[in-house]
């Protein structure tokens, strides 16, 4: 736009516009690379977060499962103990 107010030859204006287009294309390429870097970094962060969440949920589930197994074993022992007491009577 600033070229409209100057007295420049058409060739100079065309050359300046072509340079501006080339610079903007380089800027666009740089911005695309930055977006790719940011996406990759976020992906690594999210993958690590996902893995740690999965591990935490897995260990919580194992904890609940072991508690249920222990309760079941106690009930089974109590059942067999009570059954053996009735057989002895």
N, C-alpha and C positions, 0 to 999 in steps of 0.2 A: 504494500500500500504506500509505503514511503516513496516508492519510485514514481508514483503519479505526480508528486509535487516537484520532482526534479526534472530538469531538462536533460534527458538521457536519450541516447539513440535506441531504437527498437532492439538492436542486437545486444546492447548492454543489458536491457531489461530482460530479454530472453535468457541471457547468460546468468543473470542474478536469480531468476526464477528456477532455472535448471539446477543451480547450486543449492538453492533452498530445498528443492525436491530431493536432491541427493542427500542433503544433511538430514532431512526428515525421515528418509528411508533408513538411514543409519540409526537414527534415534529409535525408530520402530523396531529394528532388529535388536538393539540393545535392550529395549523394554521387554521384548519377547523372551530374551535370554534371562533377564531378571525374573520374569514371571515363572519361567521354567525352574530356576534355582529356588525360588520361594516355594513352588509346588513340591519340589523334591525334599526340601527341608521339612516342610509341613508333613509330608508323607512319612518321613523317618520318625518324626515326633509322634504322629498318630499311630504308626505301627508299634512303636515302643509302648505307648499308652495302652493300646489294644492288648498287647501281649501281657503287660503287667496286670491289667484288669482281668484277663482270662486266667492268669495264674492265681490271682487272689480269689476269684470265684471258684476255681478248681479246688484250692486248699480249703475253702469254707465248706464246699460240698463234701470233701473227704472228711472233714471234722464232723459234720452232721451224720455222715454214713457210719463213721466209727462209733459215735455215740449210740446210734440205733443198733449197731451190731452188739455193743456191750450190753445194752438194755435187753436185747433178744437173748443173749447168752445167759444173762441173769435170770430171765423168765424161764428159759429152758432148764437151767440148773434147779430153780425152785420147783418146777413141775416134776422133774425126775426125783428130787428129794422128797416131795410130798407123795409121789407114787410109791417110792420105796418104803415110806413110813406106813402106808396103808397095807402094803403087802406083808409087812412084818407083824401087823396086828392080828 
